[in-house]
Amino acid sequence: MKTIELDITEEIINAAIPRSSGHCVIADALKQARPELQRISVDLQTIRFTDPVTKTRYIYLTPAKGQRVLTGFDQGERVPCKIRLTRPVQIIPHRGGYDPEKKKAQNKISHERAKARRTMIKTKSGQGVQTIIGGDAPPLGALPSYGGRRTFGIKNLSP
């Protein structure tokens, strides 16, 4: 997955829903930049989405600028900006929806999923950064829920 440029325009800001992980300004900008992506979820820690073509789930860390935009938007700020997602921190195969029979089969091979391999991706400056291929996704961070209501539980962030 290459770098993704998100352009948060006035149009996106006006259509976005505050405190919604699946329809906030960042999620809507991602849908506009890459309309084929599915199951988009944005919180303060991560931006997650599935590419149905490759059947792969990508997990990016929410950049600091994105965190400021996200909390600002949820508090009523309406400032257009651009955000860049540079590289995923984890890439996992898409496992699909819940199916009890499929779950039994997955439990038998769960030890294989646990063996995540780490790869070094060279940046332009020559420094290596790690991306985890496989394994289990990290837990959802602050303000999560797929398309649901995102609420603040941190006193520093006023609603």
C-alpha positions, 0 to 999 in steps of 0.5 A, spaced: 500 500 500 502 506 497 502 513 501 495 515 501 493 523 501 487 525 504 484 532 502 479 534 507 475 539 504 469 544 506 464 539 502 467 533 506 467 537 513 459 539 511 457 531 510 461 528 516 458 526 522 461 528 529 463 522 533 462 517 528 468 512 527 465 510 520 463 517 517 468 522 520 472 527 516 478 522 516 474 516 514 470 520 509 476 523 506 479 516 505 472 514 502 473 519 497 481 518 496 480 510 495 472 509 494 474 501 493 476 501 500 471 498 505 470 497 513 473 504 514 474 505 522 478 511 525 480 513 532 485 516 535 490 511 535 489 507 528 486 508 521 483 501 519 480 499 512 479 493 508 481 492 501 476 488 497 481 487 491 487 484 495 482 481 501 487 485 506 486 489 512 491 495 513 492 498 519 495 505 520 497 509 526 493 516 526 498 521 525 499 527 530 495 532 525 490 527 524 489 526 531 488 534 532 483 534 526 479 528 529 478 531 536 477 538 533 472 536 528 468 532 534 469 539 538 466 543 533 472 546 529 471 546 521 478 547 518 480 544 511 487 540 511 491 535 508 493 529 512 498 523 509 498 516 511 505 514 509 505 506 511 501 501 515 504 498 521 500 492 520 497 488 514 493 482 515 489 478 511 481 479 511 477 474 515 470 476 513 464 476 517 463 471 523 461 464 521 461 459 526 464 453 522 469 458 519 471 460 527 472 453 528 477 452 523 480 458 524 481 456 532 485 450 529 490 454 525 490 460 530 497 458 532 499 459 525 496 466 525 500 468 531 507 467 527 507 474 525 513 476 521 516 483 521 519 486 514 523 492 514 521 497 509 526 502 506 524 509 506 527 514 502 532 516 507 535 509 507 532 508 514 528 502 515 521 501 518 517 495 521 511 493 518 508 487 521 505 482 516 500 477 519 498 476 526 492 479 530 490 486 529 492 490 535 486 492 540 481 498 538 484 504 541 480 510 544 474 513 541 473 506 537 467 503 533 465 501 526 461 506 524 458 507 531 458 513 535 465 515 538 464 518 545 470 521 549 472 518 555 478 522 557 477 529 561 482 533 557 477 532 551 471 536 552 465 533 548 
